[in-house]
Amino acid sequence: MKKVAIYTDGACSGNPGPGGWAAVLLLQGSGARREISGGFALTTNNRMEITAVLEGLSALKEPCEVNLYTDSRYVCDALGKGWLRSWLAKNWIKPDKNSVKNVDLWQNLLPLLERHKTCFHWLRGHIGNVENERCDELACLAAAAGSLPEDVGYNVL
């Protein structure tokens, strides 16, 4: 299995507001690098953080061993602490009896987590990690781009 490091970040200008996501994929031992990003006209920061992970893992063409780095506690804890599996087992209801948000994204992420052997790492954002800073730059650029598509999974309450 190939070993890949993926750095992800999401950004939102207002929350909700125009948002962007980005991922930097690094193939270990080869120096190969790929940067991907995108955005939506109206979304939330958490949706962009999850989308960055979803798109980063989706970009892998074969099963890989992945070290995934995010500055989102929400994403890292949901995936690393087993919250996602618990939410799924309880029909997307949290322990506080409230519905889980962003179910559409979490559901799309599940098969990717089955496909790849993924270890999640939280890192403090905006403290000089080169790849995290690059993801932030790309996500902010994507959020600021004109003519962004609709985030069909985002529902304004």
N, C-alpha and C positions, 0 to 999 in steps of 0.2 A: 504494500500500500504506500502510495506517495504521502509525504508529510508536508502539510501546508500550514502556514500561519495566516490568519485572517484578522485584520483590524477593521472595526466597524464604528460608525458614528451616525447619529441623526441630528438634525437641526430643524428648528421651527421659528419663523419670524412672527412672533405672537404665538399663543398656545390656546386655542387653535389659530392657525394661520397658514401661509405658504410654508411648505416643508421640504426638506431634502434629506437624502440618505447617501451614504458612501461606504465602500469597502475597498480595502487594499489587500490583495492576495499575494502571498509570497511562497513560492515553491522552494522548500528547504533543500539546500545543497546544490541548487542550480543557478541561483541568482535571478530566476524568472520572476517577473512582477506583472500584476495586472491591477488596474484601478477601474472601478465601476461606480456610477452614481446616477441618481435620478431624483425626481421630486413630484410633488402634488400641489395643486392650487390651494386646497384647504384640508388640513390634517392636524395631527398633534405630534408633539415631540416623541412620546412613547411609541406611536405608530411608526415613526421614522426610524427609531432605534431598532425595533423588531424587524422592519423591512430591510434594514442594512444587513442584519444577520441572515435573513431569508434569502436575499439576493446574493450575498457572498457565498453561502452554501450551494445555492442553485447554480452558480457559475462553474462549479466543479464538475467535470465531465465523467468522472469515475469515482468510486468510493475512495475516500482518503482519511488519513489520520489528521485531525485538525486541532490546532490550538487557536481558539478564537478569543480575541481581546476586545473588550467593550468598556466604555466608561459609564455605562448605564447599569446602576444597581438593580433596577427593575428587571431588565433583561437577564443579567447575570444570575440574580437570585431565582428568578422563575425557572431558568434552565439548570443552573448548578445545584440548587437546593431542592429540586424535585417538585416545585410548585406546579409546574406545567402538568406533570403526570397526575398529581392530586386533583387539579382542576378538571382534567379529562375524566378521571374516575368518578368525580362527583357531578358530572354533567354540567361543567363550566360554572359551578357555584363555589365561591370562596368560603373559607371557614366563618366569615362574618355574615354569611347567608346572602351576600350581594352577588350579582352576576359578574363574571370575569369580563373585562373589557378587551377589545381587539381579538375576539375569538377567531375571526376569519384568518388573521395572520398566524395565530398560534396553530390552528388546524393545518395551514399550509406548511408550517415548519416541521410538524411531526414526522412526515415521511423522510425529510432530509436528515433528521436526527437518527432515524433508523438506518439510513444509507451510510452515513459517515460516523466514524469514531471521533467524537468531539469533546474536547475539554475546554471549559469556559474559564476565562480569567478576567477579573475586574481590574481595571487600572484607573488611577486618578486622572481625569481629563485635564487638558490645558496646563500641563506642567513640563512640557518640553519633549515628550515622547514623539519622535519624528513621525512615526506612522499614524499615531492618534491625531497629531496636528494636521497631517495631510488629509485624513478622513474628514476632520472638521472643516477644513478649507473647501474640500470638494462638496460636502453636504450643504454648506452655506451658499456656495456658488449655484448648486442645483436649486435651492430654495428661492434664490433671487432671479432665476431664469424666467423669461416671459413665456406665456402660453403653456403653462403647466397643465397636465391632465387632471381630471377629477379623481380623488381617492374614493372609489365606489364603496369601500368598506367603512368609511368614516360616516358616522351618523351624528348630526347635530341634535342634541336633546332639547 
